[in-house]
Amino acid sequence: MLNIALPKGRLGDKVYDMFEAAGYECPQIKEKTRKLIFENEEKQVRYFWVKPSDVSIYVERGAADIGVVGKDILIEYEPEIYELADLNVGKCRMCVAGPKDFRDSGEKKLKVATKFTNTARQYYAQSGRDIDIIKLNGSIEIAPILGLSDVIVDLVETGTTLKKNDLAVLEVISSISARLIANKASFKFKNKEIETVVSRIKEQIKID
């Protein structure tokens, strides 16, 4: 059995469709159920749904042989895994955002609100900018509005939430998309199976 960790939500649904089209279907997964683990013995695959930010942990620790995770998680946590393919779905950008008229004078420590603390730290370290990181887990957009921070570092898909809160993208840090990843030991011991999956999945990737 090849154990495959998929992220819950819209991205997971899109990715499962790719696996299905590649010949690794598991019909039960589309039934309305609270189950989290689904098997297809004939195809020798076992899927399980996990929180998107946890996929890389399941893969790194060997509970999953392969999985699909956003590049933002790989940049932030730097897990010990192999990155096998860019699936070209779940696309967005990691950005610095803030009030439209904000200008960083550089005169005082920049207050940055984010849940991507390592990403923010690495980004500003490149320019030697002194920052004060404020770790938040949700509703990050309100931080600069309430004066908690000067800017935020967060994922931006359409920018609609920013606009509704009178914020704008100030800098783009990197482009983000879903990546197919593998456990290092699994890649060695189940190499043939994993390479076959990668090859078939790559045939399903839509290029813009």
N, C-alpha and C positions, 0 to 999 in steps of 0.2 A: 504493500500500500504506500502510495505517495501522499503524505500529509500536507494539505494546502491551507494556509491561513488567509482568509479574505476579510477586508474591512467592512464592517456593518455600514449600511446606508446606500446612497445612490451610486457611489463609486464602486462598492462591492457588487452591486447589481450589474453594472456595466462590465466589470471585469469577469464576473461569472459568465456573462453572455459570450465573452471572448473564449473562455475555456470550453464552453458548450460548443461553439462553432468550430473549435479546434479538435473536437471529437472526445472531449472529456466531460460529457453530460452527466448530470445526477438529478433526474426529474424531481425527486423529493424536495430539493432545495427551493423550488418555486411554489410549494404548497404553503398555505397559511398555517404556520405552526410556531411554537415557542422553542422547538428544537434548535440546537446550535451546531450539531455535528451530523453530517450526511455522508453516506458511503455509496459507492458503486463498485461492487466486487469485480464485476466483469471488466471495468476499465481500470481497476486497481487504484482508485483515487478516493481520498477521504477529505472532505471540505469542512472547515469550521469557521464560524463568524466570530470575530473579536473586535474590540474597540480599535479604530484605525491607528491610534498612537501605540497600541500594544502589539501590532503585527510583528514589528522588528524584534521584539523581545521573545515572542514565541519561536521565531526563526533562529535568532541568535542562540537561544538556549536548547534548540533541537526538538522542541515539541512539534514544530512544523518543519518540513523539509524545504518548502518554498512558500512564498507569500507575496502579497502586493501591498506596497506602502508608498506614501507620498515622499517625494524627494526632500521635503521640508523636515520630515522626521529623521531621515538619514543625515542631513546636515546638522541638525540640532543634537542628536544623541550619538552619532558616529558609531553605530553598532558594528560588531565584528561579523560581517556577512559578505557574501558576494553579490554585487549588483549585476544582473544578467541582461536586462532590457528596459528601455524606455517605452512604455505602452502608449504614450501620446494621448492619454485621457486624464481627467481630473486636473486639467491645466489651470494654473493661476500664477500669481507672482508674489514673492516675498518683498514687502516694501516698507519704507519709512514713510509714515503719513502724519499729518498734523494740520493745524489751522492753515487755510489757504495763504494767508499773509505772513506765515512764520518764516523768519530768516535767522539762521544760526550765526550769531555774532562771534561765537567762540570765546567769549569773555568769561563765561561761568560754566560750571559742570552741566552737561546736557542731561536732563531727566528723561529717561526712556522707559515707557511702560510696555511690557510684552510678556508672553508666555514662552517665547523663543529666546531665552536668556543667553545661551551660548552663541547662537546665530548673531544676535545683536552685539555681543561682546567682541566676537571675531571681526564683524564688519567695521566697527568703529576703531578697533585696534589697528587696522590697516592704515588709517589716516592719523593715528596717534591721538584721536579725540578722547578727552576725559569724559566719561559718562557715569551717571547714577542709574543703575537698573532697578526698576520697580516690577517685581514679578506679580503678574495677574493671570487669572485663569479664564476670565470671561468678561464680556462687555468692555473690552479694552478701549473702544472708541470714545467712551465718556471720560477717560483719564485726562486728556488735554483740555477738554471742555470745562472740567471742574478744577483745573489747575494742578492736578496731581502730577502730571508730566508735561514736558514740552512737546514730545512726539511719541508715536507708538511704532513698534515693529510688528507687523502682522501680515497674514495672507490676504491678498486682495484678488477677488475673482472678477466681479463686474464693476466694483467701485460704488455701487448703489448705496450701501450702508454708510460709506464715508460721506457721500454727497448729502444724504439726509441729515447728517450731523455736522454739516458745514466744514468738513475736512477734505483734504486732497492728498494724492500721492506726491511726495516730495522727492523721493529717490527710489529706484528699483534695485533691490539687492540681488535677486536671482529669479530665474524662471523655474516654476515647479510643475511636476507632472508625476503620475503614478509609475513606480518602478517594480519590476519583477526581481525578487531577491531570493537567495538560497543560503541555507545553513552550510557552513564550510565542510563539516564532516559528511553531511548528506551528499554534497556535490561530489565528494570523492567516492563514496560507497554506492551511491545511486546515480552515478554519472550518466549512464546510458538513458535511464528513464527521464532524468531532468533535462538532458540535452534534447531529447525528443519533444518534450513539452515546450521548451524554449523555441525550438524550430517551428512547431505548429502554431504557437502563440504569435510569433513574429509575422506569420502569414495573415494574421487577423488585425494587425496594427494598421490603422488608417492614417496615412500621411496627409497633412493639410496642404 
